Amino acid sequence: MENITHLTPQQRADLVAYLDGELDEEVTRQIEQTLAASPIARHEVEMLTRTWEILDVLPRAQPVSEEFTLKTISNIQVPKFHRPLFERLWFQHARRGAIVAGWAAALALSAVIGFFTANRWIPVESDQLIEYYPVIENLEIYYEVNDVEFLKALQGSDLFHEAPDEKQ
């Protein structure tokens, strides 16, 4: 039984150069010895020969004019690379500024809410004094009255009713 050896990539490249007649005498002699000893190498040469024959049947490409080449190259447009919006420097600064502005607005809003809450719902002693100012102003007179029944009798009389404003 024959010892089947596979060809190395270098030997395959040498086979192509052998078919083109580009090898020197020593490498050509080595390739011919390999072909005589290896059925795999002979099969490779046969396949390469068929491939070259098929390529010879195909029509040859006609050279293009220089004008065509220049038009083609001038029409090629390299797409511009656009960085995503969130990676741009100005966007990052604007985002940080928006965060700082948001925190400042939240702080200002909480200060305003705290001020109005304290002003409206927490009672202040001076407000009660202002509300009862007419009583406090006449406190000396009220000390002279010893009896509450006397005050009720005065209230029932028409002595302290104010006269309606006269229209002119």
C-alpha positions as CSV (number, residue, x, y, z in Angstrom):
1,M,0.0,0.0,0.0
2,E,1.3,3.4,-0.9
3,N,2.0,6.1,1.7
4,I,-0.3,9.0,0.9
5,T,1.2,12.4,1.8
6,H,-0.6,15.6,1.6
7,L,0.9,18.7,-0.1
8,T,2.1,21.6,2.0
9,P,0.9,25.1,1.0
10,Q,4.4,25.9,-0.3
11,Q,4.3,22.8,-2.5
12,R,0.9,23.9,-3.9
13,A,2.3,27.3,-4.7
14,D,5.3,25.6,-6.4
15,L,2.8,23.5,-8.5
16,V,1.2,26.7,-9.9
17,A,4.7,28.2,-10.6
18,Y,5.7,24.8,-12.2
19,L,2.7,24.9,-14.6
20,D,3.6,28.6,-15.5
21,G,7.2,27.6,-16.1
22,E,8.5,30.1,-13.5
23,L,10.7,27.7,-11.4
24,D,14.4,27.2,-11.5
25,E,15.9,23.8,-12.4
26,E,16.4,22.5,-8.8
27,V,12.8,23.3,-7.7
28,T,11.5,21.9,-11.0
29,R,13.4,18.6,-10.4
30,Q,11.9,18.4,-6.8
31,I,8.4,19.0,-8.1
32,E,8.8,16.3,-10.8
33,Q,10.0,13.8,-8.2
34,T,7.0,14.7,-6.0
35,L,4.7,14.2,-9.0
36,A,6.2,10.8,-9.8
37,A,5.8,9.6,-6.2
38,S,2.5,11.2,-5.1
39,P,-0.9,10.5,-6.7
40,I,-2.3,13.5,-4.7
41,A,0.3,15.8,-6.3
42,R,-0.6,14.4,-9.8
43,H,-4.3,15.0,-9.0
44,E,-3.6,18.6,-8.0
45,V,-1.7,19.3,-11.2
46,E,-4.6,17.8,-13.2
47,M,-7.1,20.0,-11.4
48,L,-5.0,23.1,-11.9
49,T,-4.5,22.3,-15.6
50,R,-8.3,22.0,-16.0
51,T,-8.9,25.3,-14.2
52,W,-6.4,27.1,-16.5
53,E,-8.1,25.6,-19.5
54,I,-11.6,26.8,-18.3
55,L,-10.2,30.3,-17.6
56,D,-8.8,30.4,-21.2
57,V,-12.3,29.8,-22.6
58,L,-13.8,32.8,-20.7
59,P,-13.7,36.2,-22.6
60,R,-10.9,38.6,-21.5
61,A,-11.8,41.8,-19.8
62,Q,-11.4,44.9,-21.9
63,P,-9.2,47.6,-20.3
64,V,-11.3,50.6,-19.3
65,S,-10.4,54.1,-20.2
66,E,-8.7,56.5,-17.8
67,E,-11.7,58.7,-18.0
68,F,-13.9,55.9,-16.6
69,T,-11.5,55.4,-13.8
70,L,-11.5,59.1,-12.9
71,K,-15.3,59.3,-13.0
72,T,-15.6,56.3,-10.8
73,I,-13.1,57.5,-8.2
74,S,-14.7,61.0,-8.2
75,N,-18.1,59.6,-7.6
76,I,-17.0,57.5,-4.6
77,Q,-18.2,59.2,-1.5
78,V,-16.7,58.3,1.8
79,P,-19.4,58.4,4.4
80,K,-18.7,60.9,7.2
81,F,-18.5,59.4,10.6
82,H,-20.9,61.1,13.0
83,R,-20.4,60.6,16.7
84,P,-23.6,59.8,18.5
85,L,-25.2,62.8,20.2
86,F,-24.6,61.5,23.7
87,E,-20.8,61.2,23.0
88,R,-20.4,64.8,21.9
89,L,-18.6,67.1,24.4
90,W,-21.2,69.9,24.2
91,F,-24.0,67.4,24.9
92,Q,-22.2,66.2,28.0
93,H,-21.7,69.8,29.3
94,A,-25.4,70.6,28.5
95,R,-26.5,67.5,30.3
96,R,-24.5,68.4,33.4
97,G,-25.8,71.9,33.3
98,A,-29.4,70.7,33.0
99,I,-28.9,68.4,36.1
100,V,-27.4,71.3,38.1
101,A,-30.3,73.6,37.0
102,G,-32.8,71.0,37.9
103,W,-31.4,70.6,41.4
104,A,-31.3,74.4,41.8
105,A,-34.9,74.7,40.7
106,A,-35.9,71.9,43.1
107,L,-34.1,73.7,45.9
108,A,-35.7,77.0,45.1
109,L,-39.2,75.4,44.9
110,S,-38.8,73.7,48.2
111,A,-37.6,77.0,49.8
112,V,-40.7,78.8,48.5
113,I,-43.0,76.0,49.6
114,G,-41.4,76.1,53.1
115,F,-41.8,79.8,53.3
116,F,-45.5,79.8,52.4
117,T,-46.1,76.9,54.7
118,A,-44.5,78.6,57.6
119,N,-46.4,81.8,56.8
120,R,-49.9,80.4,56.4
121,W,-50.2,77.5,58.8
122,I,-47.9,78.2,61.7
123,P,-49.6,80.8,64.0
124,V,-47.7,83.9,65.1
125,E,-48.4,85.6,68.4
126,S,-48.2,89.0,66.9
127,D,-51.1,88.1,64.5
128,Q,-53.4,87.5,67.5
129,L,-52.3,90.8,69.1
130,I,-53.2,92.7,65.9
131,E,-56.6,90.9,65.7
132,Y,-57.5,91.9,69.2
133,Y,-55.9,95.4,69.1
134,P,-59.2,97.3,69.6
135,V,-59.8,95.3,72.8
136,I,-56.2,95.8,74.0
137,E,-56.5,99.6,73.2
138,N,-59.5,99.9,75.5
139,L,-58.3,97.5,78.2
140,E,-58.2,100.2,80.9
141,I,-61.8,101.0,80.3
142,Y,-62.8,97.3,80.5
143,Y,-61.0,96.9,83.9
144,E,-63.3,99.5,85.4
145,V,-66.4,97.4,84.5
146,N,-66.8,94.9,87.3
147,D,-69.8,93.1,86.1
148,V,-70.5,91.2,82.9
149,E,-74.2,91.7,83.3
150,F,-73.7,95.5,83.0
151,L,-71.9,95.0,79.6
152,K,-74.7,92.8,78.4
153,A,-77.2,95.5,79.3
154,L,-75.1,98.1,77.4
155,Q,-75.1,95.9,74.4
156,G,-78.8,95.5,74.4
157,S,-79.3,99.3,74.5
158,D,-79.1,101.4,71.3
159,L,-76.5,103.6,72.8
160,F,-73.5,102.1,70.9
161,H,-75.1,101.5,67.5
162,E,-73.3,103.4,64.8
163,A,-75.4,105.6,62.6
164,P,-75.5,104.6,58.9
165,D,-73.3,106.6,56.6
166,E,-75.3,109.4,55.0
167,K,-75.1,109.5,51.3
168,Q,-74.4,112.9,49.9
